[in-house]
Amino acid sequence: MLKNVIAPIQAWLMSRGQCVGCGTPLSKASHVKRVGGTEKVTCKCGRIFIFDPKPKTYRRALFSEV
Ligand SMILES: [Zn+2]
């Protein structure tokens, strides 16, 4: 039940380019280029995201991408 509330908030933060854990703008986090043109973004709180420069979108990194 709780997940139903948290998921839209996380999606909203992601769409704004903010960490879903601590709300820090991911543009301020460290970006490391990956094969394929995307960037791995590590937030200061330890969460890892993938940044796609073309649509300029962030998403949570998959386990296999960490
Ligand atoms: Zn964070």
N, CA, C, O and the ligand as a Tripos MOL2 file, in Angstrom:
@<TRIPOS>MOLECULE
protein
  265   263    67     0     0
PROTEIN
NO_CHARGES

@<TRIPOS>ATOM
      1 N           0.8360   -1.2000    0.0000 N.3       1 MET1
      2 CA          0.0000    0.0000    0.0000 C.3       1 MET1
      3 C           0.8710    1.2500    0.0000 C.2       1 MET1
      4 O           0.6270    2.1920   -0.7540 O.2       1 MET1
      5 N           1.8790    1.2440    0.8480 N.am      2 LEU2
      6 CA          2.7830    2.3920    0.9270 C.3       2 LEU2
      7 C           3.4670    2.6520   -0.4040 C.2       2 LEU2
      8 O           3.7170    3.7990   -0.7760 O.2       2 LEU2
      9 N           3.7640    1.5800   -1.1120 N.am      3 LYS3
     10 CA          4.4630    1.7170   -2.3920 C.3       3 LYS3
     11 C           3.6330    2.5210   -3.3980 C.2       3 LYS3
     12 O           4.1760    3.2260   -4.2480 O.2       3 LYS3
     13 N           2.3010    2.3990   -3.2810 N.am      4 ASN4
     14 CA          1.4180    3.1230   -4.2000 C.3       4 ASN4
     15 C           1.5390    4.6330   -4.0210 C.2       4 ASN4
     16 O           1.2780    5.4060   -4.9430 O.2       4 ASN4
     17 N           1.9340    5.0310   -2.8350 N.am      5 VAL5
     18 CA          2.0860    6.4620   -2.5580 C.3       5 VAL5
     19 C           3.4770    6.9230   -2.9720 C.2       5 VAL5
     20 O           3.6370    8.0030   -3.5410 O.2       5 VAL5
     21 N           4.4740    6.1070   -2.6860 N.am      6 ILE6
     22 CA          5.8640    6.5080   -2.9240 C.3       6 ILE6
     23 C           6.2070    6.5290   -4.4110 C.2       6 ILE6
     24 O           6.9200    7.4250   -4.8630 O.2       6 ILE6
     25 N           5.7150    5.5660   -5.1720 N.am      7 ALA7
     26 CA          6.0930    5.4650   -6.5840 C.3       7 ALA7
     27 C           5.8180    6.7420   -7.3840 C.2       7 ALA7
     28 O           6.6960    7.1900   -8.1210 O.2       7 ALA7
     29 N           4.6180    7.3480   -7.2630 N.am      8 PRO8
     30 CA          4.3830    8.5960   -8.0270 C.3       8 PRO8
     31 C           5.3040    9.7260   -7.5860 C.2       8 PRO8
     32 O           5.7120   10.5470   -8.4080 O.2       8 PRO8
     33 N           5.6300    9.7770   -6.3160 N.am      9 ILE9
     34 CA          6.5360   10.8270   -5.8140 C.3       9 ILE9
     35 C           7.9290   10.6270   -6.4050 C.2       9 ILE9
     36 O           8.5820   11.5850   -6.8200 O.2       9 ILE9
     37 N           8.3750    9.3690   -6.4370 N.am     10 GLN10
     38 CA          9.6920    9.0770   -7.0100 C.3      10 GLN10
     39 C           9.7140    9.4010   -8.4990 C.2      10 GLN10
     40 O          10.6990    9.9400   -9.0050 O.2      10 GLN10
     41 N           8.6300    9.0750   -9.2000 N.am     11 ALA11
     42 CA          8.5550    9.3560  -10.6310 C.3      11 ALA11
     43 C           8.5810   10.8610  -10.8730 C.2      11 ALA11
     44 O           9.1750   11.3410  -11.8380 O.2      11 ALA11
     45 N           7.9300   11.5870   -9.9860 N.am     12 TRP12
     46 CA          7.8900   13.0480  -10.0970 C.3      12 TRP12
     47 C           9.2790   13.6360   -9.8660 C.2      12 TRP12
     48 O           9.7130   14.5220  -10.6020 O.2      12 TRP12
     49 N           9.9690   13.1450   -8.8490 N.am     13 LEU13
     50 CA         11.3330   13.6240   -8.5870 C.3      13 LEU13
     51 C          12.2530   13.2950   -9.7490 C.2      13 LEU13
     52 O          13.0700   14.1170  -10.1630 O.2      13 LEU13
     53 N          12.1100   12.0670  -10.2770 N.am     14 MET14
     54 CA         12.9470   11.6550  -11.4050 C.3      14 MET14
     55 C          12.7140   12.5660  -12.6070 C.2      14 MET14
     56 O          13.6600   12.9430  -13.2990 O.2      14 MET14
     57 N          11.4560   12.9180  -12.8530 N.am     15 SER15
     58 CA         11.1400   13.7480  -14.0160 C.3      15 SER15
     59 C          11.7230   15.1460  -13.8550 C.2      15 SER15
     60 O          11.9380   15.8550  -14.8380 O.2      15 SER15
     61 N          11.9750   15.5310  -12.6230 N.am     16 ARG16
     62 CA         12.5860   16.8240  -12.3490 C.3      16 ARG16
     63 C          14.1090   16.7290  -12.2620 C.2      16 ARG16
     64 O          14.7860   17.7360  -12.0530 O.2      16 ARG16
     65 N          14.6430   15.5220  -12.4210 N.am     17 GLY17
     66 CA         16.0820   15.3440  -12.3500 C.3      17 GLY17
     67 C          16.6120   15.4000  -10.9360 C.2      17 GLY17
     68 O          17.7400   15.8340  -10.7020 O.2      17 GLY17
     69 N          15.7850   14.9540   -9.9770 N.am     18 GLN18
     70 CA         16.2210   14.9680   -8.5880 C.3      18 GLN18
     71 C          16.2970   13.5480   -8.0450 C.2      18 GLN18
     72 O          15.5540   12.6640   -8.4700 O.2      18 GLN18
     73 N          17.2100   13.3450   -7.0960 N.am     19 CYS19
     74 CA         17.3580   12.0370   -6.4760 C.3      19 CYS19
     75 C          16.0780   11.6560   -5.7500 C.2      19 CYS19
     76 O          15.4870   12.4820   -5.0560 O.2      19 CYS19
     77 N          15.6470   10.4070   -5.9060 N.am     20 VAL20
     78 CA         14.4190    9.9580   -5.2590 C.3      20 VAL20
     79 C          14.6200    9.7260   -3.7610 C.2      20 VAL20
     80 O          13.6570    9.6200   -3.0020 O.2      20 VAL20
     81 N          15.8920    9.6480   -3.3490 N.am     21 GLY21
     82 CA         16.1650    9.3780   -1.9450 C.3      21 GLY21
     83 C          16.2870   10.6380   -1.1160 C.2      21 GLY21
     84 O          15.7250   10.7270   -0.0240 O.2      21 GLY21
     85 N          17.0270   11.6210   -1.6350 N.am     22 CYS22
     86 CA         17.3220   12.7980   -0.8330 C.3      22 CYS22
     87 C          16.9170   14.1010   -1.5150 C.2      22 CYS22
     88 O          17.0170   15.1630   -0.9010 O.2      22 CYS22
     89 N          16.4650   14.0490   -2.7650 N.am     23 GLY23
     90 CA         15.9630   15.2480   -3.4240 C.3      23 GLY23
     91 C          17.0340   16.1450   -4.0180 C.2      23 GLY23
     92 O          16.7200   17.2010   -4.5670 O.2      23 GLY23
     93 N          18.3000   15.7370   -3.9160 N.am     24 THR24
     94 CA         19.3780   16.5400   -4.4810 C.3      24 THR24
     95 C          19.2830   16.5710   -6.0070 C.2      24 THR24
     96 O          19.0710   15.5300   -6.6290 O.2      24 THR24
     97 N          19.4350   17.7440   -6.6170 N.am     25 PRO25
     98 CA         19.4550   17.7980   -8.0820 C.3      25 PRO25
     99 C          20.5980   16.9470   -8.6280 C.2      25 PRO25
    100 O          21.7550   17.1180   -8.2440 O.2      25 PRO25
    101 N          20.2550   16.0260   -9.5330 N.am     26 LEU26
    102 CA         21.2790   15.1030  -10.0280 C.3      26 LEU26
    103 C          22.2760   15.7940  -10.9440 C.2      26 LEU26
    104 O          23.3400   15.2420  -11.2260 O.2      26 LEU26
    105 N          21.9530   16.9850  -11.4090 N.am     27 SER27
    106 CA         22.9210   17.7260  -12.2190 C.3      27 SER27
    107 C          24.1490   18.0830  -11.3900 C.2      27 SER27
    108 O          25.2110   18.3760  -11.9400 O.2      27 SER27
    109 N          24.0020   18.0590  -10.0540 N.am     28 LYS28
    110 CA         25.1240   18.3770   -9.1700 C.3      28 LYS28
    111 C          25.9060   17.1280   -8.7730 C.2      28 LYS28
    112 O          26.9890   17.2320   -8.1970 O.2      28 LYS28
    113 N          25.3650   15.9500   -9.0760 N.am     29 ALA29
    114 CA         26.0480   14.7100   -8.7370 C.3      29 ALA29
    115 C          27.1100   14.3950   -9.7950 C.2      29 ALA29
    116 O          27.1230   14.9880  -10.8740 O.2      29 ALA29
    117 N          27.9930   13.4590   -9.4680 N.am     30 SER30
    118 CA         29.0640   13.1330  -10.4070 C.3      30 SER30
    119 C          28.5430   12.2780  -11.5520 C.2      30 SER30
    120 O          27.8540   11.2820  -11.3300 O.2      30 SER30
    121 N          28.8760   12.6700  -12.7790 N.am     31 HIS31
    122 CA         28.4750   11.9350  -13.9760 C.3      31 HIS31
    123 C          29.6900   11.2330  -14.5600 C.2      31 HIS31
    124 O          30.7360   11.8500  -14.7640 O.2      31 HIS31
    125 N          29.5480    9.9520  -14.8240 N.am     32 VAL32
    126 CA         30.6290    9.1930  -15.4520 C.3      32 VAL32
    127 C          30.0950    8.5970  -16.7450 C.2      32 VAL32
    128 O          29.0890    7.8880  -16.7380 O.2      32 VAL32
    129 N          30.7710    8.8860  -17.8630 N.am     33 LYS33
    130 CA         30.3020    8.4000  -19.1600 C.3      33 LYS33
    131 C          30.3620    6.8830  -19.2440 C.2      33 LYS33
    132 O          31.3120    6.2560  -18.7740 O.2      33 LYS33
    133 N          29.3200    6.2980  -19.8580 N.am     34 ARG34
    134 CA         29.2470    4.8580  -20.0390 C.3      34 ARG34
    135 C          29.2970    4.5530  -21.5330 C.2      34 ARG34
    136 O          29.1100    5.4330  -22.3730 O.2      34 ARG34
    137 N          29.5550    3.2810  -21.8390 N.am     35 VAL35
    138 CA         29.5080    2.8360  -23.2340 C.3      35 VAL35
    139 C          28.0730    2.9980  -23.7330 C.2      35 VAL35
    140 O          27.1280    2.5700  -23.0710 O.2      35 VAL35
    141 N          27.9180    3.6190  -24.9050 N.am     36 GLY36
    142 CA         26.5820    3.7960  -25.4570 C.3      36 GLY36
    143 C          26.0760    5.2170  -25.3290 C.2      36 GLY36
    144 O          25.0110    5.5440  -25.8510 O.2      36 GLY36
    145 N          26.8300    6.0720  -24.6380 N.am     37 GLY37
    146 CA         26.4810    7.4790  -24.5890 C.3      37 GLY37
    147 C          25.7270    7.9260  -23.3520 C.2      37 GLY37
    148 O          25.5530    9.1240  -23.1300 O.2      37 GLY37
    149 N          25.2730    6.9680  -22.5390 N.am     38 THR38
    150 CA         24.5980    7.3600  -21.3150 C.3      38 THR38
    151 C          25.6340    7.6500  -20.2300 C.2      38 THR38
    152 O          26.8190    7.3630  -20.3960 O.2      38 THR38
    153 N          25.1800    8.2110  -19.1390 N.am     39 GLU39
    154 CA         26.0840    8.5330  -18.0430 C.3      39 GLU39
    155 C          25.5780    7.9200  -16.7470 C.2      39 GLU39
    156 O          24.3820    7.9090  -16.4560 O.2      39 GLU39
    157 N          26.5300    7.4120  -15.9860 N.am     40 LYS40
    158 CA         26.1910    6.8620  -14.6750 C.3      40 LYS40
    159 C          26.3220    7.9830  -13.6540 C.2      40 LYS40
    160 O          27.3610    8.6360  -13.5610 O.2      40 LYS40
    161 N          25.2680    8.1950  -12.8990 N.am     41 VAL41
    162 CA         25.2340    9.3000  -11.9500 C.3      41 VAL41
    163 C          25.1280    8.7320  -10.5450 C.2      41 VAL41
    164 O          24.1890    8.0020  -10.2290 O.2      41 VAL41
    165 N          26.0850    9.0680   -9.7140 N.am     42 THR42
    166 CA         26.0670    8.5900   -8.3390 C.3      42 THR42
    167 C          25.7480    9.7510   -7.4100 C.2      42 THR42
    168 O          26.5100   10.7130   -7.3200 O.2      42 THR42
    169 N          24.6340    9.6550   -6.7300 N.am     43 CYS43
    170 CA         24.2490   10.7040   -5.7970 C.3      43 CYS43
    171 C          25.0910   10.6010   -4.5350 C.2      43 CYS43
    172 O          25.6660    9.5540   -4.2410 O.2      43 CYS43
    173 N          25.1550   11.7010   -3.7920 N.am     44 LYS44
    174 CA         25.9180   11.7140   -2.5470 C.3      44 LYS44
    175 C          25.3430   10.7460   -1.5170 C.2      44 LYS44
    176 O          26.0450   10.3370   -0.5920 O.2      44 LYS44
    177 N          24.0630   10.3740   -1.6720 N.am     45 CYS45
    178 CA         23.4480    9.4540   -0.7170 C.3      45 CYS45
    179 C          23.6760    8.0040   -1.1170 C.2      45 CYS45
    180 O          23.2590    7.0920   -0.4020 O.2      45 CYS45
    181 N          24.3420    7.7770   -2.2660 N.am     46 GLY46
    182 CA         24.6990    6.4230   -2.6420 C.3      46 GLY46
    183 C          23.8160    5.8050   -3.7010 C.2      46 GLY46
    184 O          24.1390    4.7380   -4.2240 O.2      46 GLY46
    185 N          22.7050    6.4480   -4.0320 N.am     47 ARG47
    186 CA         21.8380    5.9150   -5.0790 C.3      47 ARG47
    187 C          22.4640    6.1660   -6.4520 C.2      47 ARG47
    188 O          23.1120    7.1850   -6.6910 O.2      47 ARG47
    189 N          22.2480    5.2070   -7.3320 N.am     48 ILE48
    190 CA         22.8710    5.2880   -8.6540 C.3      48 ILE48
    191 C          21.7880    5.4000   -9.7180 C.2      48 ILE48
    192 O          20.7890    4.6820   -9.6890 O.2      48 ILE48
    193 N          22.0070    6.3170  -10.6610 N.am     49 PHE49
    194 CA         21.0480    6.5750  -11.7220 C.3      49 PHE49
    195 C          21.7570    6.5320  -13.0710 C.2      49 PHE49
    196 O          22.9830    6.6090  -13.1530 O.2      49 PHE49
    197 N          20.9620    6.4090  -14.1140 N.am     50 ILE50
    198 CA         21.4770    6.4790  -15.4710 C.3      50 ILE50
    199 C          20.9030    7.7310  -16.1240 C.2      50 ILE50
    200 O          19.6890    7.9370  -16.1320 O.2      50 ILE50
    201 N          21.7840    8.5620  -16.6700 N.am     51 PHE51
    202 CA         21.3550    9.7750  -17.3590 C.3      51 PHE51
    203 C          21.4970    9.5740  -18.8540 C.2      51 PHE51
    204 O          22.5580    9.1900  -19.3470 O.2      51 PHE51
    205 N          20.4060    9.8410  -19.5750 N.am     52 ASP52
    206 CA         20.4480    9.7530  -21.0330 C.3      52 ASP52
    207 C          20.4840   11.1800  -21.5750 C.2      52 ASP52
    208 O          19.5010   11.9080  -21.4410 O.2      52 ASP52
    209 N          21.5960   11.5940  -22.1850 N.am     53 PRO53
    210 CA         21.7580   12.9920  -22.6000 C.3      53 PRO53
    211 C          20.8230   13.4180  -23.7270 C.2      53 PRO53
    212 O          20.5620   14.6100  -23.8870 O.2      53 PRO53
    213 N          20.3220   12.4810  -24.4990 N.am     54 LYS54
    214 CA         19.4940   12.8890  -25.6420 C.3      54 LYS54
    215 C          18.1220   13.4070  -25.2080 C.2      54 LYS54
    216 O          17.7740   14.5440  -25.5270 O.2      54 LYS54
    217 N          17.3310   12.6000  -24.4860 N.am     55 PRO55
    218 CA         16.0820   13.1960  -23.9660 C.3      55 PRO55
    219 C          16.3050   13.9450  -22.6570 C.2      55 PRO55
    220 O          15.3740   14.5260  -22.0990 O.2      55 PRO55
    221 N          17.5750   13.9260  -22.1610 N.am     56 LYS56
    222 CA         17.9020   14.5580  -20.8730 C.3      56 LYS56
    223 C          17.0360   14.0000  -19.7390 C.2      56 LYS56
    224 O          16.4360   14.7510  -18.9700 O.2      56 LYS56
    225 N          16.9880   12.6870  -19.6560 N.am     57 THR57
    226 CA         16.1830   12.0640  -18.6150 C.3      57 THR57
    227 C          17.0500   11.2160  -17.6930 C.2      57 THR57
    228 O          18.0840   10.6780  -18.0900 O.2      57 THR57
    229 N          16.6000   11.1190  -16.4760 N.am     58 TYR58
    230 CA         17.2510   10.2550  -15.4900 C.3      58 TYR58
    231 C          16.3450    9.0830  -15.1970 C.2      58 TYR58
    232 O          15.1220    9.2020  -15.2640 O.2      58 TYR58
    233 N          16.9430    7.9500  -14.8730 N.am     59 ARG59
    234 CA         16.1740    6.8110  -14.3800 C.3      59 ARG59
    235 C          17.0450    6.0600  -13.3960 C.2      59 ARG59
    236 O          18.2610    6.2500  -13.3570 O.2      59 ARG59
    237 N          16.4180    5.2010  -12.5970 N.am     60 ARG60
    238 CA         17.1760    4.3920  -11.6470 C.3      60 ARG60
    239 C          18.0180    3.3940  -12.4360 C.2      60 ARG60
    240 O          17.5660    2.8440  -13.4400 O.2      60 ARG60
    241 N          19.2450    3.1680  -11.9740 N.am     61 ALA61
    242 CA         20.1010    2.1860  -12.6040 C.3      61 ALA61
    243 C          19.6070    0.7810  -12.2990 C.2      61 ALA61
    244 O          19.1720    0.4970  -11.1830 O.2      61 ALA61
    245 N          19.6760   -0.0880  -13.2860 N.am     62 LEU62
    246 CA         19.3580   -1.4800  -13.0380 C.3      62 LEU62
    247 C          20.4900   -2.1280  -12.2650 C.2      62 LEU62
    248 O          21.6210   -1.6420  -12.2720 O.2      62 LEU62
    249 N          20.1760   -3.2240  -11.6000 N.am     63 PHE63
    250 CA         21.1970   -3.9050  -10.8010 C.3      63 PHE63
    251 C          22.4090   -4.2720  -11.6530 C.2      63 PHE63
    252 O          23.5460   -4.1940  -11.1890 O.2      63 PHE63
    253 N          22.1630   -4.6710  -12.9010 N.am     64 SER64
    254 CA         23.2450   -5.0980  -13.7810 C.3      64 SER64
    255 C          24.1000   -3.9210  -14.2620 C.2      64 SER64
    256 O          25.1790   -4.1240  -14.8190 O.2      64 SER64
    257 N          23.6320   -2.7220  -14.0540 N.am     65 GLU65
    258 CA         24.3380   -1.5380  -14.5340 C.3      65 GLU65
    259 C          25.2030   -0.9100  -13.4430 C.2      65 GLU65
    260 O          26.0290   -0.0430  -13.7320 O.2      65 GLU65
    261 N          25.0280   -1.3250  -12.2340 N.am     66 VAL66
    262 CA         25.7430   -0.7120  -11.1180 C.3      66 VAL66
    263 C          27.1950   -1.1630  -11.1000 C.2      66 VAL66
    264 O          27.9600   -0.7500  -10.2290 O.2      66 VAL66
    265 ZN         20.4410   11.1580   -3.1810 Zn       67 ZN67
@<TRIPOS>BOND
     1     1     2 1
     2     2     3 1
     3     3     4 2
     4     3     5 am
     5     5     6 1
     6     6     7 1
     7     7     8 2
     8     7     9 am
     9     9    10 1
    10    10    11 1
    11    11    12 2
    12    11    13 am
    13    13    14 1
    14    14    15 1
    15    15    16 2
    16    15    17 am
    17    17    18 1
    18    18    19 1
    19    19    20 2
    20    19    21 am
    21    21    22 1
    22    22    23 1
    23    23    24 2
    24    23    25 am
    25    25    26 1
    26    26    27 1
    27    27    28 2
    28    27    29 am
    29    29    30 1
    30    30    31 1
    31    31    32 2
    32    31    33 am
    33    33    34 1
    34    34    35 1
    35    35    36 2
    36    35    37 am
    37    37    38 1
    38    38    39 1
    39    39    40 2
    40    39    41 am
    41    41    42 1
    42    42    43 1
    43    43    44 2
    44    43    45 am
    45    45    46 1
    46    46    47 1
    47    47    48 2
    48    47    49 am
    49    49    50 1
    50    50    51 1
    51    51    52 2
    52    51    53 am
    53    53    54 1
    54    54    55 1
    55    55    56 2
    56    55    57 am
    57    57    58 1
    58    58    59 1
    59    59    60 2
    60    59    61 am
    61    61    62 1
    62    62    63 1
    63    63    64 2
    64    63    65 am
    65    65    66 1
    66    66    67 1
    67    67    68 2
    68    67    69 am
    69    69    70 1
    70    70    71 1
    71    71    72 2
    72    71    73 am
    73    73    74 1
    74    74    75 1
    75    75    76 2
    76    75    77 am
    77    77    78 1
    78    78    79 1
    79    79    80 2
    80    79    81 am
    81    81    82 1
    82    82    83 1
    83    83    84 2
    84    83    85 am
    85    85    86 1
    86    86    87 1
    87    87    88 2
    88    87    89 am
    89    89    90 1
    90    90    91 1
    91    91    92 2
    92    91    93 am
    93    93    94 1
    94    94    95 1
    95    95    96 2
    96    95    97 am
    97    97    98 1
    98    98    99 1
    99    99   100 2
   100    99   101 am
   101   101   102 1
   102   102   103 1
   103   103   104 2
   104   103   105 am
   105   105   106 1
   106   106   107 1
   107   107   108 2
   108   107   109 am
   109   109   110 1
   110   110   111 1
   111   111   112 2
   112   111   113 am
   113   113   114 1
   114   114   115 1
   115   115   116 2
   116   115   117 am
   117   117   118 1
   118   118   119 1
   119   119   120 2
   120   119   121 am
   121   121   122 1
   122   122   123 1
   123   123   124 2
   124   123   125 am
   125   125   126 1
   126   126   127 1
   127   127   128 2
   128   127   129 am
   129   129   130 1
   130   130   131 1
   131   131   132 2
   132   131   133 am
   133   133   134 1
   134   134   135 1
   135   135   136 2
   136   135   137 am
   137   137   138 1
   138   138   139 1
   139   139   140 2
   140   139   141 am
   141   141   142 1
   142   142   143 1
   143   143   144 2
   144   143   145 am
   145   145   146 1
   146   146   147 1
   147   147   148 2
   148   147   149 am
   149   149   150 1
   150   150   151 1
   151   151   152 2
   152   151   153 am
   153   153   154 1
   154   154   155 1
   155   155   156 2
   156   155   157 am
   157   157   158 1
   158   158   159 1
   159   159   160 2
   160   159   161 am
   161   161   162 1
   162   162   163 1
   163   163   164 2
   164   163   165 am
   165   165   166 1
   166   166   167 1
   167   167   168 2
   168   167   169 am
   169   169   170 1
   170   170   171 1
   171   171   172 2
   172   171   173 am
   173   173   174 1
   174   174   175 1
   175   175   176 2
   176   175   177 am
   177   177   178 1
   178   178   179 1
   179   179   180 2
   180   179   181 am
   181   181   182 1
   182   182   183 1
   183   183   184 2
   184   183   185 am
   185   185   186 1
   186   186   187 1
   187   187   188 2
   188   187   189 am
   189   189   190 1
   190   190   191 1
   191   191   192 2
   192   191   193 am
   193   193   194 1
   194   194   195 1
   195   195   196 2
   196   195   197 am
   197   197   198 1
   198   198   199 1
   199   199   200 2
   200   199   201 am
   201   201   202 1
   202   202   203 1
   203   203   204 2
   204   203   205 am
   205   205   206 1
   206   206   207 1
   207   207   208 2
   208   207   209 am
   209   209   210 1
   210   210   211 1
   211   211   212 2
   212   211   213 am
   213   213   214 1
   214   214   215 1
   215   215   216 2
   216   215   217 am
   217   217   218 1
   218   218   219 1
   219   219   220 2
   220   219   221 am
   221   221   222 1
   222   222   223 1
   223   223   224 2
   224   223   225 am
   225   225   226 1
   226   226   227 1
   227   227   228 2
   228   227   229 am
   229   229   230 1
   230   230   231 1
   231   231   232 2
   232   231   233 am
   233   233   234 1
   234   234   235 1
   235   235   236 2
   236   235   237 am
   237   237   238 1
   238   238   239 1
   239   239   240 2
   240   239   241 am
   241   241   242 1
   242   242   243 1
   243   243   244 2
   244   243   245 am
   245   245   246 1
   246   246   247 1
   247   247   248 2
   248   247   249 am
   249   249   250 1
   250   250   251 1
   251   251   252 2
   252   251   253 am
   253   253   254 1
   254   254   255 1
   255   255   256 2
   256   255   257 am
   257   257   258 1
   258   258   259 1
   259   259   260 2
   260   259   261 am
   261   261   262 1
   262   262   263 1
   263   263   264 2
@<TRIPOS>SUBSTRUCTURE
     1 MET1         2 RESIDUE 1 A MET
     2 LEU2         6 RESIDUE 1 A LEU
     3 LYS3        10 RESIDUE 1 A LYS
     4 ASN4        14 RESIDUE 1 A ASN
     5 VAL5        18 RESIDUE 1 A VAL
     6 ILE6        22 RESIDUE 1 A ILE
     7 ALA7        26 RESIDUE 1 A ALA
     8 PRO8        30 RESIDUE 1 A PRO
     9 ILE9        34 RESIDUE 1 A ILE
    10 GLN10       38 RESIDUE 1 A GLN
    11 ALA11       42 RESIDUE 1 A ALA
    12 TRP12       46 RESIDUE 1 A TRP
    13 LEU13       50 RESIDUE 1 A LEU
    14 MET14       54 RESIDUE 1 A MET
    15 SER15       58 RESIDUE 1 A SER
    16 ARG16       62 RESIDUE 1 A ARG
    17 GLY17       66 RESIDUE 1 A GLY
    18 GLN18       70 RESIDUE 1 A GLN
    19 CYS19       74 RESIDUE 1 A CYS
    20 VAL20       78 RESIDUE 1 A VAL
    21 GLY21       82 RESIDUE 1 A GLY
    22 CYS22       86 RESIDUE 1 A CYS
    23 GLY23       90 RESIDUE 1 A GLY
    24 THR24       94 RESIDUE 1 A THR
    25 PRO25       98 RESIDUE 1 A PRO
    26 LEU26      102 RESIDUE 1 A LEU
    27 SER27      106 RESIDUE 1 A SER
    28 LYS28      110 RESIDUE 1 A LYS
    29 ALA29      114 RESIDUE 1 A ALA
    30 SER30      118 RESIDUE 1 A SER
    31 HIS31      122 RESIDUE 1 A HIS
    32 VAL32      126 RESIDUE 1 A VAL
    33 LYS33      130 RESIDUE 1 A LYS
    34 ARG34      134 RESIDUE 1 A ARG
    35 VAL35      138 RESIDUE 1 A VAL
    36 GLY36      142 RESIDUE 1 A GLY
    37 GLY37      146 RESIDUE 1 A GLY
    38 THR38      150 RESIDUE 1 A THR
    39 GLU39      154 RESIDUE 1 A GLU
    40 LYS40      158 RESIDUE 1 A LYS
    41 VAL41      162 RESIDUE 1 A VAL
    42 THR42      166 RESIDUE 1 A THR
    43 CYS43      170 RESIDUE 1 A CYS
    44 LYS44      174 RESIDUE 1 A LYS
    45 CYS45      178 RESIDUE 1 A CYS
    46 GLY46      182 RESIDUE 1 A GLY
    47 ARG47      186 RESIDUE 1 A ARG
    48 ILE48      190 RESIDUE 1 A ILE
    49 PHE49      194 RESIDUE 1 A PHE
    50 ILE50      198 RESIDUE 1 A ILE
    51 PHE51      202 RESIDUE 1 A PHE
    52 ASP52      206 RESIDUE 1 A ASP
    53 PRO53      210 RESIDUE 1 A PRO
    54 LYS54      214 RESIDUE 1 A LYS
    55 PRO55      218 RESIDUE 1 A PRO
    56 LYS56      222 RESIDUE 1 A LYS
    57 THR57      226 RESIDUE 1 A THR
    58 TYR58      230 RESIDUE 1 A TYR
    59 ARG59      234 RESIDUE 1 A ARG
    60 ARG60      238 RESIDUE 1 A ARG
    61 ALA61      242 RESIDUE 1 A ALA
    62 LEU62      246 RESIDUE 1 A LEU
    63 PHE63      250 RESIDUE 1 A PHE
    64 SER64      254 RESIDUE 1 A SER
    65 GLU65      258 RESIDUE 1 A GLU
    66 VAL66      262 RESIDUE 1 A VAL
    67 ZN67       265 GROUP 0 **** ****
